[in-house]
Amino acid sequence: MATQSAPWSPTNFDPNGVRESYAKMFLTLWNVYRFHADYAAMDGFDADEESGYIAVTERSPLDRWVLSKASAMADAYHNHFESWDFHKAGRELEEFVVNDLSNWYVRRQRSL
């Protein structure tokens, strides 16, 4: 709901809008997490082991792309917060999770 309009603009509460926002952002984020958790478990990946670290320069182009997008999103998010545009910061995060992380990165990882 916070991303729909500026905080200083009056907004009517809409239960359907809450459901849509929840499904769009949080269920998508949960599905991305489950994708990672399932495949990490199948591969025996342990994030606490140092041997699991791969330098960014040695990662696949798709991995480097999503890291670049995440970095750009973090910068934009930070800048929006500093200028008190919280709704725009939320939109940056939502756009990254839904479009870049889920629709591009995860979908392409499935085919690899």
C-alpha positions in Angstrom: 0.0 0.0 0.0 2.8 2.4 0.7 4.0 2.2 -2.9 0.7 3.2 -4.4 1.0 6.9 -3.6 3.0 9.4 -1.8 2.6 9.3 2.0 1.2 12.8 2.1 -1.5 12.0 -0.4 -4.8 10.7 1.0 -5.4 7.0 0.1 -8.4 4.9 0.7 -7.9 1.5 2.3 -8.7 -1.2 -0.2 -8.6 -4.9 1.1 -8.4 -6.1 -2.5 -5.4 -3.8 -3.1 -3.7 -5.3 0.0 -4.2 -8.8 -1.4 -2.9 -7.8 -4.8 0.2 -6.1 -3.3 0.8 -9.1 -1.1 0.5 -11.5 -4.0 2.7 -9.4 -6.3 5.5 -8.7 -4.0 5.7 -11.0 -1.0 4.5 -14.2 -2.7 6.9 -13.6 -5.5 9.7 -13.1 -3.0 8.7 -16.3 -1.2 8.7 -18.2 -4.5 12.2 -16.9 -5.3 13.4 -18.0 -1.9 11.8 -21.5 -2.3 13.4 -21.9 -5.7 16.8 -21.2 -4.1 16.3 -23.3 -1.0 15.0 -26.3 -3.0 17.9 -26.3 -5.5 20.5 -25.5 -2.8 19.3 -28.5 -0.8 19.4 -30.8 -3.8 23.0 -29.7 -4.6 24.1 -29.9 -1.0 25.0 -26.2 -0.9 26.0 -24.8 2.5 26.4 -21.0 2.6 28.5 -21.2 5.7 31.3 -23.0 3.9 34.1 -20.9 2.5 34.5 -23.3 -0.4 31.1 -22.3 -1.7 32.3 -18.7 -2.4 32.7 -17.8 -6.1 34.3 -14.5 -7.0 32.1 -12.2 -8.9 34.5 -12.2 -11.9 34.1 -16.0 -12.1 30.3 -16.1 -12.0 28.1 -16.6 -15.0 27.0 -13.5 -17.0 23.4 -14.0 -15.7 24.7 -14.0 -12.1 26.8 -10.8 -12.7 23.7 -9.2 -14.4 21.4 -9.8 -11.4 24.1 -8.6 -8.9 24.5 -5.4 -11.0 20.7 -4.9 -11.0 20.6 -5.5 -7.2 23.4 -2.9 -6.7 21.7 -0.3 -8.9 18.4 -0.9 -7.1 20.1 -0.6 -3.7 21.6 2.8 -4.7 18.3 4.1 -6.0 16.5 2.8 -2.9 18.9 4.6 -0.7 18.7 7.8 -2.6 14.9 7.7 -2.5 15.0 7.2 1.3 17.4 10.1 1.8 15.0 12.4 -0.1 12.0 11.1 1.9 10.4 9.4 -1.2 9.6 6.2 0.6 6.9 5.2 -1.9 9.5 5.4 -4.7 12.0 3.4 -2.7 9.3 0.7 -2.3 8.6 0.7 -6.0 12.3 0.2 -6.8 12.4 -2.8 -4.5 9.2 -4.3 -5.9 10.3 -3.8 -9.5 13.6 -5.5 -8.8 12.0 -8.5 -7.0 9.1 -9.0 -9.5 10.8 -8.1 -12.8 14.5 -8.6 -12.5 14.9 -11.3 -9.9 11.8 -13.4 -10.5 10.8 -12.8 -14.2 14.3 -12.7 -15.6 16.9 -14.3 -13.3 15.0 -17.2 -11.8 13.2 -18.1 -15.1 16.5 -18.2 -16.9 18.2 -20.2 -14.2 15.5 -22.9 -14.5 16.6 -23.6 -18.0 20.3 -24.0 -17.1 
